Amino acid sequence: MIKVKHLMDAVEQDDGQRLWVEAVGLARDLREWCKVDHVLTHLGPSTQLNEWFEQHPDGYDYFRAQYHEALTKSPYKVALQHLARAAAAENYTLLHTGEDPNHNAAVALHEYLSELGAWSTPQEGT
């Protein structure tokens, strides 16, 4: 199962591997305090796409489409497929710092992984 949480949300037993998936790195002390298991900045959207989305917060559909297209062409596509399959047996939590719990890079990645066949839970705030 894959779920999405804000970085500052409480750690829960069923979080499984907690994955930081935004393009910006994470300070080591914050990483330890928030119990982040893996920092996967290479899976985050490009800086250019992130900056565009920050300037156009109403443009989530465009942001998601562009991010999904980049993931499809990514050299990490095989790793993403593996993660999607592994989620059938293990828990993973994608972490974000977005203000909108339903429109951020972690949610977009969750949707992409779900399309690849990952087990998922309903999104935050729905």
N, CA and C atoms as an extended XYZ file, in Angstrom:
378
Properties=species:S:1:pos:R:3:atomname:S:1:resname:S:1:resid:I:1 pbc="F F F"
N         0.845       -1.172        0.000 N   MET     1
C         0.000        0.000        0.000 CA  MET     1
C         0.893        1.239        0.000 C   MET     1
N         0.464        2.233       -0.723 N   ILE     2
C         1.165        3.512       -0.757 CA  ILE     2
C         0.200        4.584       -0.286 C   ILE     2
N         0.677        5.409        0.633 N   LYS     3
C        -0.138        6.534        1.069 CA  LYS     3
C         0.693        7.804        1.012 C   LYS     3
N         0.019        8.926        1.176 N   VAL     4
C         0.647       10.240        1.095 CA  VAL     4
C         0.413       10.970        2.411 C   VAL     4
N         1.479       11.573        2.936 N   LYS     5
C         1.362       12.346        4.172 CA  LYS     5
C         2.254       13.578        4.094 C   LYS     5
N         1.880       14.576        4.868 N   HIS     6
C         2.743       15.744        5.037 CA  HIS     6
C         3.934       15.331        5.888 C   HIS     6
N         5.076       15.887        5.598 N   LEU     7
C         6.304       15.556        6.316 CA  LEU     7
C         6.140       15.687        7.828 C   LEU     7
N         5.366       16.661        8.281 N   MET     8
C         5.219       16.912        9.712 CA  MET     8
C         4.088       16.108       10.360 C   MET     8
N         3.345       15.328        9.578 N   ASP     9
C         2.309       14.476       10.170 CA  ASP     9
C         2.960       13.423       11.054 C   ASP     9
N         2.234       12.996       12.052 N   ALA    10
C         2.749       11.995       12.987 CA  ALA    10
C         3.130       10.708       12.265 C   ALA    10
N         4.209       10.108       12.718 N   VAL    11
C         4.637        8.809       12.203 CA  VAL    11
C         3.691        7.761       12.773 C   VAL    11
N         3.219        6.873       11.899 N   GLU    12
C         2.321        5.797       12.323 CA  GLU    12
C         2.970        4.460       12.022 C   GLU    12
N         2.566        3.465       12.765 N   GLN    13
C         3.166        2.138       12.622 CA  GLN    13
C         3.007        1.585       11.208 C   GLN    13
N         1.883        1.881       10.563 N   ASP    14
C         1.644        1.327        9.227 CA  ASP    14
C         2.209        2.197        8.099 C   ASP    14
N         3.037        3.194        8.423 N   ASP    15
C         3.659        4.013        7.382 CA  ASP    15
C         4.615        3.202        6.513 C   ASP    15
N         5.224        2.192        7.066 N   GLY    16
C         6.229        1.443        6.310 CA  GLY    16
C         7.418        2.332        6.012 C   GLY    16
N         8.012        2.177        4.830 N   GLN    17
C         9.141        3.008        4.415 CA  GLN    17
C         8.625        4.410        4.107 C   GLN    17
N         9.206        5.395        4.754 N   ARG    18
C         8.809        6.793        4.557 CA  ARG    18
C         9.763        7.416        3.543 C   ARG    18
N         9.205        7.862        2.398 N   LEU    19
C         9.995        8.312        1.254 CA  LEU    19
C         9.788        9.799        0.993 C   LEU    19
N        10.869       10.569        1.054 N   TRP    20
C        10.827       11.982        0.680 CA  TRP    20
C        10.957       12.042       -0.834 C   TRP    20
N         9.958       12.603       -1.519 N   VAL    21
C         9.924       12.541       -2.982 CA  VAL    21
C         9.840       13.912       -3.646 C   VAL    21
N        10.172       14.965       -2.921 N   GLU    22
C        10.206       16.284       -3.537 CA  GLU    22
C        11.599       16.533       -4.106 C   GLU    22
N        11.682       17.425       -5.074 N   ALA    23
C        12.943       17.659       -5.779 CA  ALA    23
C        14.002       18.330       -4.914 C   ALA    23
N        13.585       19.034       -3.893 N   VAL    24
C        14.512       19.735       -3.012 CA  VAL    24
C        14.989       18.784       -1.927 C   VAL    24
N        16.271       18.845       -1.619 N   GLY    25
C        16.829       17.977       -0.581 CA  GLY    25
C        16.254       18.274        0.797 C   GLY    25
N        16.655       17.480        1.757 N   LEU    26
C        16.125       17.576        3.116 CA  LEU    26
C        17.295       17.555        4.092 C   LEU    26
N        17.332       18.516        5.008 N   ALA    27
C        18.411       18.577        5.992 CA  ALA    27
C        18.435       17.303        6.835 C   ALA    27
N        19.627       16.849        7.178 N   ARG    28
C        19.792       15.593        7.913 CA  ARG    28
C        19.034       15.595        9.241 C   ARG    28
N        19.094       16.698        9.994 N   ASP    29
C        18.399       16.700       11.284 CA  ASP    29
C        16.887       16.620       11.105 C   ASP    29
N        16.349       17.297       10.102 N   LEU    30
C        14.917       17.209        9.822 CA  LEU    30
C        14.562       15.808        9.335 C   LEU    30
N        15.416       15.256        8.528 N   ARG    31
C        15.220       13.888        8.025 CA  ARG    31
C        15.126       12.895        9.185 C   ARG    31
N        16.019       13.027       10.150 N   GLU    32
C        16.008       12.126       11.308 CA  GLU    32
C        14.799       12.383       12.196 C   GLU    32
N        14.489       13.652       12.452 N   TRP    33
C        13.372       14.007       13.326 CA  TRP    33
C        12.035       13.519       12.759 C   TRP    33
N        11.882       13.592       11.439 N   CYS    34
C        10.626       13.190       10.780 CA  CYS    34
C        10.634       11.725       10.351 C   CYS    34
N        11.672       11.002       10.718 N   LYS    35
C        11.770        9.563       10.444 CA  LYS    35
C        11.660        9.249        8.949 C   LYS    35
N        12.413        9.985        8.139 N   VAL    36
C        12.446        9.747        6.696 CA  VAL    36
C        13.452        8.633        6.426 C   VAL    36
N        12.987        7.562        5.801 N   ASP    37
C        13.860        6.420        5.518 CA  ASP    37
C        14.722        6.631        4.281 C   ASP    37
N        14.145        7.254        3.249 N   HIS    38
C        14.878        7.437        1.992 CA  HIS    38
C        14.550        8.803        1.401 C   HIS    38
N        15.568        9.486        0.910 N   VAL    39
C        15.406       10.760        0.215 CA  VAL    39
C        15.569       10.474       -1.274 C   VAL    39
N        14.481       10.636       -2.019 N   LEU    40
C        14.464       10.288       -3.445 CA  LEU    40
C        14.210       11.538       -4.287 C   LEU    40
N        15.072       12.540       -4.132 N   THR    41
C        14.878       13.796       -4.851 CA  THR    41
C        14.890       13.610       -6.363 C   THR    41
N        15.585       12.589       -6.844 N   HIS    42
C        15.655       12.342       -8.291 CA  HIS    42
C        14.302       11.946       -8.878 C   HIS    42
N        13.350       11.570       -8.025 N   LEU    43
C        12.012       11.232       -8.513 CA  LEU    43
C        11.064       12.424       -8.482 C   LEU    43
N        11.501       13.527       -7.915 N   GLY    44
C        10.655       14.712       -7.847 CA  GLY    44
C        10.565       15.414       -9.187 C   GLY    44
N         9.606       16.319       -9.327 N   PRO    45
C         9.481       17.087      -10.562 CA  PRO    45
C        10.685       18.008      -10.755 C   PRO    45
N        10.908       18.418      -11.975 N   SER    46
C        12.032       19.307      -12.275 CA  SER    46
C        11.861       20.639      -11.547 C   SER    46
N        12.970       21.323      -11.370 N   THR    47
C        12.937       22.646      -10.741 CA  THR    47
C        12.042       23.579      -11.538 C   THR    47
N        12.162       23.518      -12.861 N   GLN    48
C        11.353       24.380      -13.725 CA  GLN    48
C         9.863       24.107      -13.534 C   GLN    48
N         9.466       22.842      -13.485 N   LEU    49
C         8.056       22.502      -13.301 CA  LEU    49
C         7.586       22.898      -11.904 C   LEU    49
N         8.412       22.687      -10.897 N   ASN    50
C         8.062       23.104       -9.533 CA  ASN    50
C         7.830       24.604       -9.455 C   ASN    50
N         8.732       25.374      -10.061 N   GLU    51
C         8.598       26.831      -10.044 CA  GLU    51
C         7.325       27.260      -10.758 C   GLU    51
N         7.019       26.620      -11.881 N   TRP    52
C         5.786       26.940      -12.602 CA  TRP    52
C         4.579       26.682      -11.709 C   TRP    52
N         4.552       25.537      -11.040 N   PHE    53
C         3.414       25.171      -10.195 CA  PHE    53
C         3.279       26.123       -9.001 C   PHE    53
N         4.383       26.572       -8.449 N   GLU    54
C         4.326       27.548       -7.353 CA  GLU    54
C         3.680       28.845       -7.816 C   GLU    54
N         3.915       29.227       -9.069 N   GLN    55
C         3.341       30.451       -9.618 CA  GLN    55
C         1.911       30.251      -10.113 C   GLN    55
N         1.510       28.996      -10.359 N   HIS    56
C         0.180       28.682      -10.889 CA  HIS    56
C        -0.462       27.576      -10.045 C   HIS    56
N        -0.796       27.861       -8.791 N   PRO    57
C        -1.334       26.804       -7.927 CA  PRO    57
C        -2.655       26.209       -8.428 C   PRO    57
N        -3.350       26.914       -9.324 N   ASP    58
C        -4.588       26.369       -9.899 CA  ASP    58
C        -4.295       25.388      -11.030 C   ASP    58
N        -3.034       25.259      -11.422 N   GLY    59
C        -2.676       24.452      -12.579 CA  GLY    59
C        -2.246       23.033      -12.255 C   GLY    59
N        -2.863       22.421      -11.249 N   TYR    60
C        -2.444       21.078      -10.847 CA  TYR    60
C        -2.576       20.063      -11.977 C   TYR    60
N        -3.644       20.127      -12.748 N   ASP    61
C        -3.833       19.143      -13.821 CA  ASP    61
C        -2.685       19.205      -14.834 C   ASP    61
N        -2.280       20.414      -15.200 N   TYR    62
C        -1.146       20.575      -16.118 CA  TYR    62
C         0.137       20.076      -15.460 C   TYR    62
N         0.356       20.482      -14.208 N   PHE    63
C         1.536       20.050      -13.452 CA  PHE    63
C         1.616       18.528      -13.412 C   PHE    63
N         0.516       17.895      -13.058 N   ARG    64
C         0.477       16.433      -12.960 CA  ARG    64
C         0.773       15.790      -14.315 C   ARG    64
N         0.157       16.295      -15.376 N   ALA    65
C         0.375       15.726      -16.712 CA  ALA    65
C         1.843       15.844      -17.125 C   ALA    65
N         2.446       17.009      -16.885 N   GLN    66
C         3.852       17.204      -17.241 CA  GLN    66
C         4.769       16.318      -16.396 C   GLN    66
N         4.461       16.207      -15.117 N   TYR    67
C         5.257       15.371      -14.212 CA  TYR    67
C         5.139       13.903      -14.605 C   TYR    67
N         3.928       13.439      -14.900 N   HIS    68
C         3.736       12.046      -15.319 CA  HIS    68
C         4.482       11.769      -16.621 C   HIS    68
N         4.447       12.723      -17.549 N   GLU    69
C         5.176       12.535      -18.808 CA  GLU    69
C         6.676       12.404      -18.541 C   GLU    69
N         7.190       13.246      -17.654 N   ALA    70
C         8.618       13.168      -17.309 CA  ALA    70
C         8.946       11.834      -16.644 C   ALA    70
N         8.071       11.342      -15.780 N   LEU    71
C         8.308       10.053      -15.122 CA  LEU    71
C         8.302        8.911      -16.134 C   LEU    71
N         7.439        9.004      -17.135 N   THR    72
C         7.355        7.970      -18.166 CA  THR    72
C         8.657        7.883      -18.959 C   THR    72
N         9.306        9.029      -19.154 N   LYS    73
C        10.559        9.076      -19.908 CA  LYS    73
C        11.782        8.930      -19.002 C   LYS    73
N        11.552        8.829      -17.725 N   SER    74
C        12.627        8.817      -16.736 CA  SER    74
C        13.470        7.548      -16.795 C   SER    74
N        14.777        7.675      -16.529 N   PRO    75
C        15.610        6.472      -16.420 CA  PRO    75
C        15.239        5.649      -15.184 C   PRO    75
N        14.412        6.216      -14.319 N   TYR    76
C        13.994        5.524      -13.097 CA  TYR    76
C        12.660        4.803      -13.268 C   TYR    76
N        12.159        4.727      -14.502 N   LYS    77
C        10.848        4.117      -14.722 CA  LYS    77
C        10.803        2.674      -14.219 C   LYS    77
N        11.852        1.909      -14.417 N   VAL    78
C        11.878        0.519      -13.944 CA  VAL    78
C        11.799        0.482      -12.422 C   VAL    78
N        12.519        1.383      -11.759 N   ALA    79
C        12.462        1.442      -10.291 CA  ALA    79
C        11.062        1.816       -9.819 C   ALA    79
N        10.405        2.715      -10.533 N   LEU    80
C         9.037        3.094      -10.183 CA  LEU    80
C         8.085        1.914      -10.360 C   LEU    80
N         8.269        1.147      -11.420 N   GLN    81
C         7.440       -0.041      -11.626 CA  GLN    81
C         7.662       -1.048      -10.503 C   GLN    81
N         8.911       -1.201      -10.076 N   HIS    82
C         9.221       -2.110       -8.970 CA  HIS    82
C         8.539       -1.633       -7.685 C   HIS    82
N         8.607       -0.335       -7.412 N   LEU    83
C         7.951        0.217       -6.227 CA  LEU    83
C         6.444       -0.011       -6.286 C   LEU    83
N         5.856        0.193       -7.446 N   ALA    84
C         4.416       -0.022       -7.595 CA  ALA    84
C         4.046       -1.471       -7.298 C   ALA    84
N         4.844       -2.419       -7.773 N   ARG    85
C         4.573       -3.840       -7.500 CA  ARG    85
C         4.838       -4.189       -6.038 C   ARG    85
N         5.909       -3.643       -5.476 N   ALA    86
C         6.263       -3.934       -4.083 CA  ALA    86
C         5.193       -3.440       -3.120 C   ALA    86
N         4.464       -2.423       -3.518 N   ALA    87
C         3.431       -1.863       -2.650 CA  ALA    87
C         2.278       -2.827       -2.411 C   ALA    87
N         2.193       -3.876       -3.184 N   ALA    88
C         1.163       -4.890       -2.944 CA  ALA    88
C         1.459       -5.665       -1.664 C   ALA    88
N         2.732       -5.744       -1.279 N   ALA    89
C         3.117       -6.532       -0.111 CA  ALA    89
C         3.683       -5.689        1.034 C   ALA    89
N         4.111       -4.480        0.740 N   GLU    90
C         4.747       -3.634        1.749 CA  GLU    90
C         4.092       -2.258        1.765 C   GLU    90
N         4.229       -1.566        2.885 N   ASN    91
C         3.699       -0.210        3.004 CA  ASN    91
C         4.780        0.817        2.704 C   ASN    91
N         4.378        1.860        2.003 N   TYR    92
C         5.240        2.994        1.703 CA  TYR    92
C         4.436        4.262        1.932 C   TYR    92
N         5.106        5.299        2.397 N   THR    93
C         4.469        6.598        2.569 CA  THR    93
C         5.291        7.637        1.824 C   THR    93
N         4.643        8.337        0.898 N   LEU    94
C         5.272        9.425        0.151 CA  LEU    94
C         5.065       10.708        0.948 C   LEU    94
N         6.140       11.411        1.231 N   LEU    95
C         6.090       12.598        2.081 CA  LEU    95
C         6.238       13.876        1.267 C   LEU    95
N         5.496       14.901        1.658 N   HIS    96
C         5.533       16.199        0.977 CA  HIS    96
C         5.480       17.322        2.010 C   HIS    96
N         5.715       18.544        1.555 N   THR    97
C         5.567       19.720        2.410 CA  THR    97
C         4.583       20.721        1.815 C   THR    97
N         3.797       20.282        0.855 N   GLY    98
C         2.847       21.178        0.204 CA  GLY    98
C         1.771       21.681        1.149 C   GLY    98
N         1.302       22.897        0.890 N   GLU    99
C         0.217       23.463        1.690 CA  GLU    99
C        -1.114       22.799        1.366 C   GLU    99
N        -1.283       22.371        0.135 N   ASP   100
C        -2.527       21.726       -0.289 CA  ASP   100
C        -2.320       20.216       -0.237 C   ASP   100
N        -3.028       19.526        0.653 N   PRO   101
C        -2.808       18.084        0.801 CA  PRO   101
C        -3.255       17.251       -0.394 C   PRO   101
N        -4.016       17.843       -1.310 N   ASN   102
C        -4.529       17.091       -2.457 CA  ASN   102
C        -3.854       17.450       -3.774 C   ASN   102
N        -3.017       18.466       -3.768 N   HIS   103
C        -2.387       18.941       -5.000 CA  HIS   103
C        -0.917       19.255       -4.733 C   HIS   103
N        -0.075       18.244       -4.856 N   ASN   104
C         1.359       18.403       -4.625 CA  ASN   104
C         2.097       17.277       -5.345 C   ASN   104
N         3.415       17.332       -5.322 N   ALA   105
C         4.217       16.346       -6.057 CA  ALA   105
C         4.020       14.929       -5.539 C   ALA   105
N         3.878       14.754       -4.233 N   ALA   106
C         3.697       13.408       -3.682 CA  ALA   106
C         2.371       12.805       -4.139 C   ALA   106
N         1.324       13.610       -4.184 N   VAL   107
C         0.026       13.122       -4.668 CA  VAL   107
C         0.131       12.754       -6.146 C   VAL   107
N         0.795       13.597       -6.928 N   ALA   108
C         0.961       13.301       -8.356 CA  ALA   108
C         1.756       12.013       -8.556 C   ALA   108
N         2.797       11.806       -7.764 N   LEU   109
C         3.572       10.564       -7.862 CA  LEU   109
C         2.728        9.377       -7.420 C   LEU   109
N         1.940        9.547       -6.379 N   HIS   110
C         1.036        8.484       -5.916 CA  HIS   110
C         0.085        8.071       -7.034 C   HIS   110
N        -0.477        9.061       -7.726 N   GLU   111
C        -1.391        8.774       -8.834 CA  GLU   111
C        -0.668        8.009       -9.943 C   GLU   111
N         0.556        8.410      -10.240 N   TYR   112
C         1.342        7.729      -11.269 CA  TYR   112
C         1.596        6.279      -10.867 C   TYR   112
N         2.014        6.067       -9.634 N   LEU   113
C         2.274        4.706       -9.156 CA  LEU   113
C         0.996        3.875       -9.154 C   LEU   113
N        -0.124        4.490       -8.812 N   SER   114
C        -1.405        3.775       -8.840 CA  SER   114
C        -1.733        3.305      -10.249 C   SER   114
N        -1.422        4.143      -11.226 N   GLU   115
C        -1.644        3.756      -12.621 CA  GLU   115
C        -0.754        2.583      -13.019 C   GLU   115
N         0.399        2.451      -12.352 N   LEU   116
C         1.300        1.326      -12.619 CA  LEU   116
C         0.881        0.067      -11.866 C   LEU   116
N        -0.145        0.172      -11.045 N   GLY   117
C        -0.648       -1.009      -10.355 CA  GLY   117
C        -0.371       -1.076       -8.876 C   GLY   117
N         0.001        0.040       -8.268 N   ALA   118
C         0.277        0.033       -6.833 CA  ALA   118
C        -1.017       -0.047       -6.036 C   ALA   118
N        -0.928       -0.682       -4.888 N   TRP   119
C        -2.023       -0.649       -3.924 CA  TRP   119
C        -1.991        0.714       -3.281 C   TRP   119
N        -3.137        1.321       -3.096 N   SER   120
C        -3.145        2.678       -2.562 CA  SER   120
C        -4.287        2.880       -1.581 C   SER   120
N        -4.222        3.992       -0.873 N   THR   121
C        -5.270        4.391        0.051 CA  THR   121
C        -5.827        5.717       -0.424 C   THR   121
N        -7.012        6.089        0.045 N   PRO   122
C        -7.553        7.398       -0.336 CA  PRO   122
C        -6.594        8.516        0.060 C   PRO   122
N        -6.628        9.580       -0.703 N   GLN   123
C        -5.742       10.712       -0.447 CA  GLN   123
C        -6.168       11.470        0.796 C   GLN   123
N        -5.240       12.260        1.321 N   GLU   124
C        -5.531       13.143        2.434 CA  GLU   124
C        -6.662       14.082        2.034 C   GLU   124
N        -7.458       14.465        2.992 N   GLY   125
C        -8.450       15.493        2.764 CA  GLY   125
C        -9.632       15.089        1.911 C   GLY   125
N        -9.751       13.818        1.543 N   THR   126
C       -10.899       13.415        0.723 CA  THR   126
C       -11.837       12.559        1.522 C   THR   126
